[in-house]
Amino acid sequence: MLLIDHRENPKLIHKLLVKLGDADKDERGHARTLQMKTGDYVLGDWGIEAKEINDLYRSILGIGRSRTIVAQLNDLCESFDKPFLVVYNTELKPWFHGRRPSAREVSEERRKMAAVIHSFKLTMHQRFPKLHFLQLTTMDDFVEWLYMNHRQNVIGKIKPPQSHKPEQVILEETDDRIKALMGCGISREQSVALLEHYGSIAVLLQKKTRQKEMVKVSGISHKQAKRVLSLRKDFVNKA
């Protein structure tokens, strides 16, 4: 399940809910929006703080923010084993209050923004050693990154199919399988050990069965193992 803070960019939330399905409206959905104390997204043991590049700039300086990016990342690193800062988009868009700036002013402001962001990156891992950082070109790239890692997270939790359990071994000496094996000069306990390991006489007597494995499983000698395997001609067709 991907958890999304409901205060995130509405356009981004919409893209993710379309991609993963809204769990609040469809039981097959894999994304849910809610208000989170720390981070913008939670995916398994990942806590993710996402910033559009211009939002990152404003967060570094605390422009229009009650908390800076430093405070946000401190909380993120304390709350999650695997904290991520993901920045998306590349175009810096300077904002000038109440007036139309000249091309020169825009260019100078962009240089200033780029310098602030660059400086932050240079010391980021010194401040937050466990932080993972990723920068993506577009919002759609970020959506795809979340989607693909959600899929990998789900796949990683799928348990491999259980191997077929061998048929239950009958332990009585009257069992023809036990009698046949004991007839090769091995004990009842050794006969049972072989059947419990291989599951059936047919499997035990397959061509790929090796004496070395039989010895290890039951404690019989190599000569005894060879005598057991000599039953192939007489027993496999009857098993």
C-alpha positions in Angstrom: 0.0 0.0 0.0 1.3 3.5 -0.9 0.2 6.1 1.6 0.0 9.7 0.4 -0.3 12.8 2.4 -3.5 14.5 1.4 -1.8 17.9 1.3 0.4 16.9 -1.6 0.0 18.5 -5.1 -3.6 17.5 -6.2 -2.5 16.8 -9.7 0.2 14.4 -8.4 -2.3 12.7 -6.1 -4.7 12.2 -9.0 -2.0 10.6 -11.2 -1.1 8.2 -8.4 -4.7 7.2 -7.6 -5.3 6.6 -11.3 -2.1 4.5 -11.6 -2.5 2.5 -8.4 -6.2 2.7 -7.6 -7.9 4.4 -4.7 -8.1 2.0 -1.8 -10.8 4.0 -0.2 -13.1 3.5 -3.2 -12.0 0.2 -4.5 -10.8 -2.8 -2.5 -8.4 -3.6 -5.2 -6.7 -0.2 -4.9 -3.1 0.2 -3.7 -3.0 3.8 -2.7 -4.6 5.8 0.1 -4.6 9.5 1.1 -4.5 10.6 4.6 -2.8 13.3 6.8 0.7 12.2 7.8 2.8 13.7 10.6 6.1 13.0 8.8 6.9 12.7 5.1 4.7 12.9 2.0 4.6 9.2 1.1 5.1 5.9 2.9 6.0 2.8 0.9 6.8 -0.2 3.1 9.6 0.9 5.3 10.4 3.9 3.1 9.5 7.4 4.2 9.6 9.8 1.3 9.8 13.6 1.3 9.0 14.8 -2.2 9.8 18.3 -3.5 9.2 19.9 -6.8 12.5 21.8 -7.4 11.0 25.2 -6.8 9.4 24.0 -3.7 12.7 22.7 -2.6 14.3 26.1 -3.0 11.6 27.8 -0.9 11.8 25.1 1.7 15.6 25.5 2.1 15.1 29.2 2.8 11.9 28.8 4.7 9.9 31.1 2.3 6.2 30.8 3.1 6.9 27.8 5.3 6.5 27.2 9.0 9.2 24.5 8.8 12.3 24.3 6.7 13.5 21.3 4.7 16.1 20.7 7.5 13.4 20.2 10.1 11.4 18.0 7.8 14.4 15.8 7.0 15.3 15.5 10.7 11.9 14.1 11.4 12.0 11.9 8.4 15.3 10.3 9.4 14.2 9.8 12.9 10.9 8.2 11.9 12.0 5.8 9.1 14.7 3.2 8.6 14.9 4.2 4.9 14.3 7.9 4.5 14.2 9.4 0.9 14.3 12.9 -0.4 13.0 12.9 -4.0 13.2 16.1 -6.1 11.4 16.3 -9.4 11.3 18.8 -12.3 14.3 20.8 -13.4 13.0 24.2 -14.5 13.6 26.9 -11.9 10.7 29.5 -11.9 11.6 32.7 -10.1 8.6 34.5 -8.5 8.4 38.3 -8.3 5.6 39.8 -6.2 3.4 42.2 -8.0 5.5 43.0 -11.0 6.8 41.7 -14.2 10.6 41.2 -14.0 13.1 41.8 -16.8 14.8 38.9 -18.5 18.0 39.9 -16.7 16.3 39.8 -13.3 14.9 36.3 -14.1 18.3 35.0 -15.2 20.0 36.4 -12.0 17.3 34.9 -9.8 17.6 31.5 -11.4 21.4 31.6 -10.8 20.7 32.5 -7.1 18.2 29.6 -6.8 20.5 27.1 -8.4 23.4 28.2 -6.1 21.2 27.8 -3.0 20.1 24.3 -4.1 23.6 23.3 -5.0 25.0 24.4 -1.6 22.2 22.4 0.2 23.1 19.3 -1.8 26.8 19.6 -1.0 26.2 19.3 2.8 23.0 17.2 2.7 24.6 13.8 3.4 26.9 15.3 6.1 23.7 16.4 7.9 21.7 13.4 7.1 24.0 10.3 6.7 21.2 7.8 6.3 19.2 9.9 3.7 18.7 8.5 0.2 18.5 11.3 -2.5 17.0 11.0 -5.9 16.4 13.7 -8.5 14.0 13.0 -11.4 13.2 15.1 -14.5 9.4 15.3 -14.4 6.4 14.7 -12.2 5.5 11.7 -14.4 8.9 10.2 -13.7 8.2 10.5 -10.0 4.8 8.8 -10.4 6.5 6.0 -12.4 9.2 5.7 -9.7 6.6 5.3 -7.0 4.6 2.8 -9.1 7.5 0.6 -10.0 8.9 0.5 -6.5 5.4 -0.3 -5.1 5.3 -3.3 -7.6 8.7 -4.5 -6.4 7.6 -4.1 -2.8 4.5 -6.3 -3.5 6.5 -8.9 -5.4 9.0 -9.1 -2.6 6.3 -10.0 -0.2 4.9 -12.9 -2.3 5.9 -16.2 -0.7 7.3 -18.8 -3.1 5.0 -21.7 -3.7 5.4 -24.5 -1.1 7.0 -27.6 -2.4 4.7 -30.6 -2.7 4.7 -32.4 0.6 5.8 -36.0 0.3 3.2 -38.7 0.9 2.8 -39.7 4.5 5.1 -42.6 5.3 3.6 -45.7 6.9 5.9 -46.7 9.6 4.8 -50.3 10.2 7.1 -53.0 9.2 4.2 -54.6 7.3 4.4 -51.8 4.7 5.8 -53.4 1.5 8.1 -50.4 1.1 9.7 -50.9 4.5 10.0 -54.6 4.0 11.7 -54.1 0.6 14.2 -51.7 1.9 14.9 -53.8 5.0 15.5 -56.7 2.7 18.6 -54.8 1.4 20.2 -55.2 4.8 19.3 -51.8 6.4 17.3 -51.2 9.6 13.7 -50.2 9.9 14.8 -46.7 11.1 17.0 -46.3 8.1 14.3 -47.4 5.8 11.9 -44.9 7.3 14.5 -42.1 7.1 14.9 -42.8 3.3 11.2 -42.8 2.7 10.6 -39.6 4.7 13.3 -37.8 2.8 12.4 -39.0 -0.7 8.6 -39.3 -0.2 8.2 -42.5 -2.1 10.0 -45.6 -3.4 9.5 -44.3 -7.0 11.4 -41.1 -6.2 14.0 -42.9 -4.2 14.8 -45.2 -7.0 15.0 -42.5 -9.8 18.2 -42.5 -11.8 19.2 -39.1 -10.4 19.4 -40.4 -6.8 22.9 -40.4 -5.6 24.4 -42.8 -3.0 26.2 -39.9 -1.3 22.9 -38.3 -0.4 21.3 -41.6 0.7 24.2 -42.2 3.1 23.9 -38.7 4.5 20.1 -39.0 5.0 19.9 -42.4 6.6 23.4 -43.3 7.8 23.6 -46.4 5.7 26.9 -47.4 4.0 27.6 -47.0 0.3 27.3 -50.7 -0.2 23.9 -50.7 1.4 22.9 -47.7 -0.8 24.0 -49.6 -3.9 21.9 -52.6 -2.8 18.8 -50.3 -2.3 19.3 -48.8 -5.8 19.4 -52.3 -7.2 15.7 -52.5 -6.5 15.1 -50.3 -9.5 14.5 -53.1 -11.9 12.0 -55.0 -9.7 10.2 -52.2 -7.8 9.8 -49.1 -9.8 7.1 -50.6 -12.1 5.2 -51.8 -9.1 5.3 -48.5 -7.1 
